[in-house]
Amino acid sequence: MSINTFSAKLKKLGVNTESITDTMPLRGAAGLALPQKVVRPLTVKHIQAIQKIAHAEGVSLWVTPNASGNGLQVSQADGEPVLVDLSRMRSVIKVDNDSAYALVEPGVSYRQLSAALQAKRYDFWIDSGRNAADSVVGGICDRSLGYSAYSDNLLMQCGMEVVTADGALVRTGMGALPKGDCWQLFKFGFGPYMDGSFTQSGLGIPTKIGLWISPAPPAYRPFALRIDDEQTMVAAVEVMRDLRINMVVPNTVVVVDGDSERKLLGGNPAPWNIYGGLYGLPKNVDILWGMLNGIAAQLKMRLEDLTQATDSAAQARAGLMQGKPAAVWHDYEKSVGSRYLRLVFALPIEGDKALHFAKRTQEIAKAAGCGVTVEQGTAWRTLMGEVLLSYAEGDVQRALACGKTLISEWAKQGIGVVRADPTFHQAVAATYSDPGFNKLQALLAEAVGASPARRAA
């Protein structure tokens, strides 16, 4: 492997190899041997050259969609890797006001896409996570979950362009049809559905991704259910499952304990808190609000209308459920010095399991000496449990050991990790041990020119 030769060849093409000065994109790879060099391509041709030369020289590549680092791809190959930072590719290529979609490059952040819509006076919501600086493409490729009715980021993705390890340019779905005009309108095209293979993997570098965006509804009424005891929380989750599946509450319904909420977004939450939103025609929203009032009274919960919220966490939750990132999220990042690692588990939407997951996870983390938050949110028929483990400076091994304990313990109970920071990828992959599944992944990697050693674990 020769990084010097790799760098020299790229320099002739106008792509410089530089020393890394900003390590924020590598936050989720804490504990791994980090790259020291970075290249910042500007065009698809640059990426094709980077892939071809890296493949020829045996240089392993890490890829970050932008400087935020969400969606970071990490190679497990031996030797010093090089980081490919796609931040310079930040064009909002197209926004279609009639069919409600956008086509963006990987460097585009949620903040930038929202600004582009506002500049055109288009009344759309962009589903995002807490951080406005995160890459839209990074969120899709990491299969992240937002908070609005369009919260399933991968489901709302439509059409993808990637460069594989041998430098080949691939357009998925209807993008493979010459002169086709439905690339961002129909997800599947003809034949095997390929887009998912380029998420949570190192099988290709994304260069363009389409996504459906949500027209602002005629009426929106965010709410919180404040709960004082565990028994009521269990019953409330059971009720919210039915409301979510029947699309009465169509967005991500969040369940979070008071301690986690204070750490994440501040404010003055109850011991247990459930957040959701009502969307649609004003009269319909009023009818549904009356139904929520009845449920709250029956279970002895406090129903709050967050439309005029003054509490910082309540304001942040109201914004998140209409696609607005939470500015107070940066207070959490500052409080832990950006030293935190993420795991997301999938479990059934069942009250007793939600309670057990939150309490047991916190017990394990606190026993390990880690800071911890647990936020659970509905994704169609699944409850996604996001765990953030924070650690003191120089003490990342404590968080790594804790994370691996959580991965192992929950896997034994049939609760698997579905999203993880790269430092946990190998530990998570080991829990998905079906031989046929692993063989198929290896065959896919070989088919696109990425050996199993080079693909992200």
Sequence and secondary structure as in RCSB ss.txt:
>XXXX:A:sequence
MSINTFSAKLKKLGVNTESITDTMPLRGAAGLALPQKVVRPLTVKHIQAIQKIAHAEGVSLWVTPNASGNGLQVS
QADGEPVLVDLSRMRSVIKVDNDSAYALVEPGVSYRQLSAALQAKRYDFWIDSGRNAADSVVGGICDRSLGYSAY
SDNLLMQCGMEVVTADGALVRTGMGALPKGDCWQLFKFGFGPYMDGSFTQSGLGIPTKIGLWISPAPPAYRPFAL
RIDDEQTMVAAVEVMRDLRINMVVPNTVVVVDGDSERKLLGGNPAPWNIYGGLYGLPKNVDILWGMLNGIAAQLK
MRLEDLTQATDSAAQARAGLMQGKPAAVWHDYEKSVGSRYLRLVFALPIEGDKALHFAKRTQEIAKAAGCGVTVE
QGTAWRTLMGEVLLSYAEGDVQRALACGKTLISEWAKQGIGVVRADPTFHQAVAATYSDPGFNKLQALLAEAVGA
SPARRAA
>XXXX:A:secstr
  HHHHHHHHHTTT  EEE    GGGGGGTTS    EEE   SHHHHHHHHHHHHHHT  EEEESSTT TT B  
  SS  EEEE TT   EEEEETTTTEEEE TT BHHHHHHHHHHTT  EE    S TTSBHHHHHHTT B SSTT
 BTTTTEEEEEEE TTS EEE GGGGSTT S TTT S  SSS  GGGGSSSSS EEEEEEEE EE  SEEEEEEE
EE SHHHHHHHHHHHHHHHHTTSS S  EEEEHHHHHHHH S   SEEEEEEEEE HHHHHHHHHHHHHHHHHHT
 EEEEGGG  SHHHHHHHHHTTT   TTHHHHHHHTTT EEEEEEEEES HHHHHHHHHHHHHHHHHTT EEEEE
EEEETTEEEEEEEEE  TT HHHHHHHHHHHHHHHHHTT EEEEE GGGHHHHHHH   HHHHHHHHHHHHHTT 
 TTTS  
